[in-house]
Structure formats: C-alpha cells, structure tokens
C-alpha cells in the first residue's frame, strides 16, 4: 500500500487502496476501528466527526477538511493526536490538537 505522510504528519492516507481499519494513536492508548463499521463523517476545517457503529470519533485541529474525501473512500490509515510540545511547534495548515473516541455501546 502506498501512503502519504509528510514528516511528522498527524495523519496517513493511502494513495492507492482503501485501508481495512483506521488506527487512532491517542496519547495514552491506540484504538483501531474497522472501516466495515463506518457510518458517516461530517465537519469542516477545524472539527470532524467520524461515526462508526460502535464508536464516535471527534477530531479537532486545523486543515482537517482535506480528510473528508479520504475518509469517505476509507483511505485514511491512521490519525495521531499531537503531544503538548507538538501543539506549540508552530505547525501551520495541517494539525490535530485533540481526538476524542467515545464508545457508543457503553453509554
């Protein structure tokens, strides 16, 4: 699978194929959700909601709107939550400041 990720990029997108799962690297844990359970995604440049059958994923940052077509095609391989030092590094354009993963079944 050919993927694109620039340096310390907050996400990886496959250039050629859909990915079987989305890996979400949080500061304290990693969550892997199957694209087979994907329901829908919505949002804009500063916040996205990715809904799966069992989980809701809220992604906050900047430049996120470019992810929507890749999400719809199941080509997003991974999302990475920024560390505190990354948040103040002066990155412009593409940045994830926070990712919240909520288990719908537990509520």
Backbone torsions as a table, in degrees:
resi	resn	phi	psi	omega
1	UNK	NA	127.9	176.7
2	UNK	-90.0	128.9	-176.4
3	UNK	-130.7	155.3	178.0
4	UNK	-117.3	130.7	176.2
5	UNK	-157.1	118.5	-177.9
6	UNK	-88.3	109.6	175.1
7	UNK	54.4	-113.7	-178.1
8	UNK	-96.3	40.7	-174.1
9	UNK	-62.1	143.9	179.7
10	UNK	-76.8	-5.9	177.1
11	UNK	-149.2	159.3	176.4
12	UNK	-125.4	130.0	-179.8
13	UNK	-121.6	132.0	175.9
14	UNK	-73.3	133.9	179.6
15	UNK	-83.6	-20.5	-171.8
16	UNK	-118.2	-44.2	-171.8
17	UNK	-122.1	159.8	171.0
18	UNK	-75.2	151.6	-179.7
19	UNK	-94.7	146.2	178.2
20	UNK	-71.8	-23.4	-175.8
21	UNK	-151.7	160.9	175.1
22	UNK	-107.4	121.4	176.6
23	UNK	-96.0	125.7	180.0
24	UNK	-115.1	110.7	-178.3
25	UNK	-94.0	101.6	176.4
26	UNK	-89.4	171.2	-178.4
27	UNK	-64.2	-35.1	-175.1
28	UNK	-111.2	-7.6	-179.7
29	UNK	-161.5	167.8	174.4
30	UNK	-119.9	135.7	179.2
31	UNK	-119.2	133.7	177.5
32	UNK	-119.7	122.4	-178.7
33	UNK	-118.9	133.0	-179.3
34	UNK	-73.8	134.4	176.2
35	UNK	-65.3	-18.2	175.8
36	UNK	-62.8	-22.3	-179.3
37	UNK	-97.0	5.0	-178.6
38	UNK	-66.5	134.6	179.2
39	UNK	-108.3	-57.1	177.7
40	UNK	-166.5	170.0	174.6
41	UNK	-138.7	150.0	177.7
42	UNK	-151.2	163.0	175.4
43	UNK	140.7	-163.9	-177.5
44	UNK	-146.3	-153.1	-174.6
45	UNK	-66.7	-28.8	-175.0
46	UNK	-109.4	-9.5	178.4
47	UNK	-157.3	136.0	176.1
48	UNK	-125.2	147.2	169.5
49	UNK	-119.7	125.4	177.3
50	UNK	-115.8	115.1	-176.0
51	UNK	-101.8	128.1	173.4
52	UNK	-115.0	166.4	-179.4
53	UNK	-58.9	-33.5	-175.8
54	UNK	-111.3	-12.9	-174.8
55	UNK	-142.1	149.2	167.6
56	UNK	-109.1	135.7	178.3
57	UNK	-120.4	122.0	176.5
58	UNK	-109.9	124.5	-179.3
59	UNK	-117.5	125.5	178.8
60	UNK	-117.6	143.0	179.6
61	UNK	166.9	-144.1	177.6
62	UNK	-136.0	149.2	178.6
63	UNK	69.8	23.1	-174.7
64	UNK	-78.9	-20.6	-176.3
65	UNK	-59.8	-25.5	178.2
66	UNK	-67.4	-16.5	-180.0
67	UNK	-78.1	-24.5	-173.7
68	UNK	-55.2	-48.0	177.9
69	UNK	-62.3	-36.8	178.8
70	UNK	-69.4	-35.7	176.0
71	UNK	-65.4	-45.6	179.6
72	UNK	-59.3	-33.3	179.7
73	UNK	-90.8	3.1	-179.6
74	UNK	59.8	34.5	-178.9
75	UNK	-99.9	-3.2	176.3
76	UNK	-77.7	119.8	-177.6
77	UNK	-87.8	-42.1	-177.7
78	UNK	-153.8	153.4	172.2
79	UNK	-125.8	140.2	-178.3
80	UNK	-126.8	123.4	175.8
81	UNK	-71.3	136.5	-178.2
82	UNK	-74.6	144.7	171.6
83	UNK	-77.0	167.7	-179.8
84	UNK	-58.5	-41.8	-179.6
85	UNK	-67.5	-34.4	176.7
86	UNK	-63.3	-35.6	-176.8
87	UNK	-64.7	-25.5	-177.9
88	UNK	-108.4	15.0	-176.6
89	UNK	-81.8	-3.8	177.0
90	UNK	84.1	17.7	177.2
91	UNK	-61.1	139.2	177.9
92	UNK	-121.3	149.8	174.0
93	UNK	91.2	-68.9	-175.1
94	UNK	-119.5	116.0	-175.3
95	UNK	-158.9	134.8	173.2
96	UNK	-110.1	116.4	-179.8
97	UNK	-91.9	-28.1	-176.6
98	UNK	-157.6	142.0	172.5
99	UNK	-129.8	128.1	176.5
100	UNK	-117.8	124.8	177.2
101	UNK	-113.7	118.1	-179.8
102	UNK	-113.8	131.0	176.2
103	UNK	-81.4	113.1	-178.2
104	UNK	-67.4	-38.2	-177.1
105	UNK	-64.5	-26.8	-177.7
106	UNK	-79.8	-11.1	-176.4
107	UNK	-93.5	NA	NA
